[in-house]
Structures are given as C-alpha cells and as structure tokens.
Amino acid sequence: MKCIHCQGKMKRATAPLHVDRSGCHLTLDSVPAWVCEQCGEAYFEEKEVEAIQALIKSVESKTLSLAKTG
C-alpha cells in the first residue's frame, strides 16, 4: 500500500487522533492505523472509523444530556 500524499510505504502502526466537536476536545493517543513511513500520514480502516464515530456520538450525547440538566 502506498501513501496518497507522498507515495511512501504504509505500515501497520498506531496514530493519535484529535477531534473537536460540540465544545469537547477528544484525544485518542494510539489508534490502530496504516501510517506512512515517509510523511507520517495515517489512514484508519473501517472498523476503527466506526469505533471512533461511535465514541464521538457517545460524547455528543453525554454532553447534550449534561447541558439539558445543568
């Protein structure tokens, strides 16, 4: 597999992910990903993307619940 940005070789590793949503900052330190050995670009597979999306939805739901009760 080659990197879309620089055509470098991709390897299985982990990468950090930062998401800002609904007034919250979510940081995941090491998400399994394909990472370019040359430029460091990370690509996440579908199962990781689905888990990240579920986590974001959960955080949004909890934040909305807190806003309504607070």
Phi, psi and omega per residue, in radians:
M1 nan 2.414 3.136
K2 -2.023 2.590 3.107
C3 -1.164 2.364 3.115
I4 -1.169 -0.571 -3.060
H5 -1.383 -0.804 -3.004
C6 -2.188 -0.035 -3.107
Q7 1.201 0.263 3.081
G8 -1.235 2.930 -3.136
K9 -1.370 2.347 3.111
M10 -1.653 2.479 3.069
K11 -2.332 2.715 3.101
R12 -1.303 2.225 -3.136
A13 -2.781 -2.730 3.023
T14 -2.223 2.748 3.138
A15 -2.504 2.615 3.062
P16 -1.329 2.736 3.089
L17 -2.441 2.315 3.131
H18 -2.149 2.263 -3.134
V19 -2.309 2.289 3.010
D20 -1.931 2.116 -3.108
R21 -2.666 2.353 3.054
S22 0.902 0.730 3.113
G23 1.349 0.111 3.135
C24 -1.995 2.593 3.057
H25 -2.008 2.019 -3.120
L26 -1.871 2.206 3.126
T27 -2.156 2.169 3.040
L28 -1.977 2.126 -3.023
D29 -1.308 -0.628 -3.070
S30 -2.576 1.655 3.110
V31 -1.756 2.292 3.089
P32 -0.993 2.345 -3.079
A33 -2.781 2.972 2.912
W34 -1.652 2.161 -3.063
V35 -2.110 2.323 3.138
C36 -1.249 2.254 3.121
E37 -1.220 -0.365 -3.071
Q38 -1.620 -0.889 -3.044
C39 -1.935 -0.205 3.098
G40 1.496 0.036 3.112
E41 -1.048 2.392 -3.117
A42 -1.946 2.432 3.063
Y43 -2.167 2.262 -3.117
F44 -1.772 2.437 3.081
E45 -1.349 2.903 -3.044
E46 -0.969 -0.735 -3.101
K47 -1.135 -0.640 3.090
E48 -1.212 -0.722 3.126
V49 -1.077 -0.750 3.125
E50 -1.100 -0.718 3.117
A51 -1.150 -0.712 3.111
I52 -1.115 -0.781 3.127
Q53 -1.084 -0.706 3.109
A54 -1.123 -0.708 3.114
L55 -1.117 -0.758 3.120
I56 -1.093 -0.768 3.120
K57 -1.074 -0.698 3.121
S58 -1.111 -0.782 3.118
V59 -1.091 -0.764 3.119
E60 -1.074 -0.741 -3.140
S61 -1.107 -0.801 3.132
K62 -1.125 -0.703 3.134
T63 -1.122 -0.734 3.117
L64 -1.134 -0.720 3.101
S65 -1.090 -0.737 3.114
L66 -1.146 -0.673 -3.136
A67 -1.145 -0.642 -3.117
K68 -1.269 -0.598 -3.103
T69 -1.557 -0.317 -3.064
G70 -1.531 nan nan
